[in-house]
């Protein structure tokens, strides 16, 4: 299955249909379905009538949101502290102010990754910035992960460095990848995947795939310092009873 996943990811990459988001785009708001690096998303309009109960309502400081009133959702401080200072993604996180943005300041919310371009506190309502569900960068990192797990370090490093070339200005900053192998290479790909997809819903399946535990940092409002393992019952979601009843593809043998 690892090889199949790698091959499918590579097939999408080599199709040329999508191009990876560059340094400007990953700090540019994540607002448009037409972004060449987006594979799958949703084009929101006023007609959809989305307000507080929406993704923006939880994540965008510059929308009518929980984020805007101080119920913050930010990157884990431990993860943030390990991001290289020259990595453009480090500038995505910090503290919005009335006059600008303090990069690296608590509460480390992604207000220079996801943001309404008007930059008005509490501004966007109804929500018309688009939803992103999947990006081509995920295929690069998935290909790298599956290659590393299968022992194909050369292929894994090639894909990983293709991503990092779009996150750093100087190749010397990610030359360390060449010396990685085995579990250290897998761990680095996991680390880069976590950074890349903050707020995009990819961490859950990454935890499950790699059987990871996660200890929440001190900057979180809820459950700071607590550790969740990949197999914690709180991370297992039951299939709805109606789905079990009505879906002919679910049997006693595969529940």
C-alpha positions as CSV (number, residue, x, y, z in Angstrom):
1,X,0.0,0.0,0.0
2,X,2.9,2.4,0.7
3,X,4.2,1.9,-2.9
4,X,0.7,2.3,-4.3
5,X,0.2,5.6,-2.4
6,X,3.6,6.8,-3.6
7,X,2.9,5.9,-7.2
8,X,-0.5,7.6,-7.1
9,X,1.0,10.7,-5.6
10,X,3.7,10.8,-8.2
11,X,1.1,10.3,-11.0
12,X,-0.7,13.5,-9.9
13,X,2.5,15.4,-9.6
14,X,3.8,14.4,-13.1
15,X,0.4,15.2,-14.7
16,X,1.4,18.9,-14.5
17,X,-2.1,19.9,-13.7
18,X,-1.1,21.7,-10.5
19,X,1.9,23.7,-9.4
20,X,3.1,24.0,-5.8
21,X,2.3,27.1,-3.9
22,X,5.4,29.4,-3.8
23,X,6.7,31.5,-0.9
24,X,4.4,34.5,-1.8
25,X,1.3,32.3,-2.1
26,X,1.8,30.5,1.3
27,X,1.8,33.8,3.0
28,X,-0.9,35.3,0.8
29,X,-4.1,34.5,2.6
30,X,-5.3,31.1,1.2
31,X,-8.5,32.8,-0.3
32,X,-8.9,31.7,-3.9
33,X,-9.9,28.3,-5.3
34,X,-8.2,29.3,-8.5
35,X,-4.8,29.1,-6.8
36,X,-2.7,26.8,-9.1
37,X,-1.5,24.7,-6.1
38,X,-5.0,23.8,-4.9
39,X,-6.3,20.5,-6.1
40,X,-9.7,20.5,-4.3
41,X,-11.7,23.2,-2.6
42,X,-14.9,25.1,-2.6
43,X,-15.8,28.4,-4.2
44,X,-17.7,30.3,-1.5
45,X,-20.1,33.1,-2.4
46,X,-22.5,35.4,-0.5
47,X,-25.2,33.0,-1.6
48,X,-23.8,30.2,0.6
49,X,-24.7,32.4,3.7
50,X,-21.8,31.3,5.8
51,X,-21.1,33.2,9.0
52,X,-19.6,32.3,12.4
53,X,-20.3,28.6,11.9
54,X,-17.7,28.0,9.3
55,X,-14.0,27.3,8.9
56,X,-13.2,31.0,8.8
57,X,-15.3,31.4,11.9
58,X,-12.8,29.4,13.8
59,X,-9.5,30.3,12.0
60,X,-9.5,33.8,10.6
61,X,-8.8,36.7,12.9
62,X,-9.9,39.0,10.1
63,X,-13.4,37.4,9.8
64,X,-16.4,37.3,12.2
65,X,-14.8,34.6,14.2
66,X,-13.9,33.0,17.5
67,X,-10.3,33.7,16.6
68,X,-11.1,37.4,16.5
69,X,-12.5,37.5,20.1
70,X,-9.6,35.6,21.6
71,X,-10.5,31.9,21.4
72,X,-7.2,31.3,19.7
73,X,-6.2,28.4,17.5
74,X,-2.5,28.6,16.9
75,X,0.5,26.4,16.0
76,X,1.9,24.4,18.9
77,X,4.8,26.5,20.4
78,X,7.1,23.4,20.5
79,X,6.6,22.9,16.8
80,X,6.9,26.6,16.0
81,X,10.2,26.9,17.9
82,X,11.7,24.1,15.8
83,X,11.0,25.8,12.4
84,X,14.1,27.2,10.8
85,X,14.4,31.0,11.1
86,X,14.9,31.2,7.3
87,X,11.7,29.1,6.5
88,X,9.0,31.4,5.0
89,X,6.4,29.4,7.0
90,X,7.8,30.8,10.3
91,X,6.4,34.2,9.3
92,X,2.8,32.8,9.1
93,X,2.4,32.7,12.8
94,X,2.2,35.3,15.5
95,X,0.1,38.0,17.1
96,X,-2.1,40.5,15.1
97,X,-2.1,44.1,16.4
98,X,-4.0,47.2,15.5
99,X,-1.1,48.4,13.3
100,X,0.4,45.1,12.0
101,X,1.6,41.7,12.9
102,X,4.2,40.5,15.5
103,X,5.8,37.4,13.9
104,X,6.5,34.7,16.5
105,X,4.5,36.3,19.3
106,X,1.9,34.5,21.4
107,X,-0.7,33.2,20.6
108,X,1.0,32.1,17.4
109,X,-2.2,32.1,15.3
110,X,-1.8,31.6,11.5
111,X,-2.9,35.1,10.7
112,X,-0.3,35.5,7.9
113,X,-1.3,32.1,6.4
114,X,-5.1,32.3,6.5
115,X,-6.5,35.8,6.3
116,X,-9.1,37.9,4.6
117,X,-7.1,40.3,2.4
118,X,-8.9,43.4,3.7
119,X,-7.1,42.8,7.1
120,X,-9.9,44.2,9.1
121,X,-10.3,42.7,12.5
122,X,-13.8,41.0,12.6
123,X,-14.2,42.1,9.0
124,X,-15.3,39.3,6.7
125,X,-19.0,38.4,7.0
126,X,-20.6,36.6,5.3
127,X,-17.6,34.4,4.4
128,X,-16.6,34.5,0.7
129,X,-13.0,33.5,0.9
130,X,-12.8,30.0,-0.5
131,X,-12.2,26.7,1.2
132,X,-9.0,24.6,0.5
133,X,-9.3,20.9,1.0
134,X,-6.3,19.5,-0.7
135,X,-3.1,20.9,-2.3
136,X,-0.5,19.4,-4.6
137,X,2.2,19.9,-1.9
138,X,0.5,17.1,0.0
139,X,1.3,14.8,-2.8
140,X,5.0,15.7,-2.7
141,X,5.2,15.1,1.0
142,X,3.1,11.9,0.8
143,X,5.4,10.6,-1.9
144,X,8.4,11.4,0.2
145,X,6.9,9.8,3.3
146,X,6.0,6.6,1.5
147,X,9.4,6.4,-0.2
148,X,11.2,6.9,3.1
149,X,9.1,4.2,4.9
150,X,9.9,1.8,2.0
151,X,13.6,2.5,2.3
152,X,13.9,4.5,-0.9
153,X,15.8,7.4,0.6
154,X,16.9,8.9,-2.7
155,X,13.3,9.3,-3.9
156,X,12.2,10.6,-0.5
157,X,14.9,13.3,-0.4
158,X,14.2,14.4,-3.9
159,X,10.5,15.0,-3.2
160,X,11.2,16.6,0.2
161,X,13.7,19.0,-1.3
162,X,11.3,20.0,-4.0
163,X,9.0,21.3,-1.2
164,X,11.8,23.0,0.7
165,X,13.0,24.8,-2.4
166,X,9.7,26.6,-2.3
167,X,10.0,27.5,1.4
168,X,13.6,28.7,1.6
169,X,15.6,31.2,-0.5
170,X,18.9,29.5,-0.1
171,X,19.4,25.8,-0.8
172,X,22.1,25.7,1.9
173,X,19.4,26.0,4.4
174,X,18.0,22.5,3.6
175,X,21.2,20.8,2.5
176,X,21.0,18.9,5.8
177,X,18.4,16.6,4.1
178,X,21.1,14.9,2.1
179,X,22.6,13.3,5.2
180,X,19.3,11.9,6.5
181,X,18.3,8.3,6.2
182,X,16.1,5.7,7.9
183,X,13.9,6.9,10.7
184,X,15.6,10.3,10.8
185,X,14.4,10.9,7.3
186,X,10.9,9.7,8.1
187,X,10.8,12.0,11.1
188,X,11.9,15.0,9.1
189,X,9.2,14.4,6.5
190,X,6.6,14.2,9.3
191,X,8.0,17.4,10.8
192,X,7.7,19.2,7.5
193,X,4.2,17.9,6.9
194,X,3.1,19.2,10.2
195,X,4.4,22.6,9.5
196,X,3.1,22.8,6.0
197,X,-0.5,21.9,6.8
198,X,-1.2,23.7,10.0
199,X,-5.0,24.4,10.0
200,X,-5.7,22.2,6.9
201,X,-6.8,19.1,8.7
202,X,-4.0,16.8,7.7
203,X,-2.5,16.1,11.2
204,X,-5.1,13.5,12.2
205,X,-4.4,11.0,9.5
206,X,-0.6,11.7,9.8
207,X,-0.8,10.7,13.5
208,X,-2.7,7.5,12.6
209,X,-0.4,6.6,9.7
210,X,2.8,7.0,11.7
211,X,1.4,6.0,15.1
212,X,2.4,9.2,16.7
213,X,1.8,10.8,20.1
214,X,1.3,14.6,20.5
215,X,2.0,16.6,23.6
216,X,0.2,20.0,23.4
217,X,2.3,23.1,24.1
218,X,1.9,25.8,26.7
219,X,0.3,28.3,24.2
220,X,-3.0,26.3,23.8
221,X,-6.1,27.5,25.5
222,X,-7.4,23.9,26.0
223,X,-5.5,20.8,27.3
224,X,-2.1,22.5,27.4
225,X,0.5,20.0,28.4
226,X,-1.7,16.9,27.8
227,X,-0.5,14.1,25.6
228,X,-2.7,12.3,23.0
229,X,-1.6,9.0,21.4
230,X,-2.7,8.0,17.9
231,X,-4.9,5.3,19.4
232,X,-6.5,7.4,22.1
233,X,-10.3,6.7,22.2
234,X,-10.9,10.5,21.8
235,X,-9.3,10.2,18.3
236,X,-11.6,7.4,17.1
237,X,-14.8,8.5,15.4
238,X,-17.7,6.1,15.3
239,X,-19.5,5.5,12.0
240,X,-23.0,6.8,12.2
241,X,-25.7,4.1,12.8
242,X,-27.6,5.2,9.7
243,X,-24.5,4.7,7.6
244,X,-24.0,1.2,9.1
245,X,-27.7,0.4,8.3
246,X,-28.0,1.9,4.8
247,X,-24.5,1.4,3.2
248,X,-24.4,-2.0,1.5
249,X,-20.6,-1.9,1.4
250,X,-20.4,-2.1,5.2
251,X,-20.6,-5.6,6.5
252,X,-19.9,-7.4,9.7
253,X,-16.5,-8.3,8.3
254,X,-15.3,-4.8,7.6
255,X,-16.9,-2.6,10.3
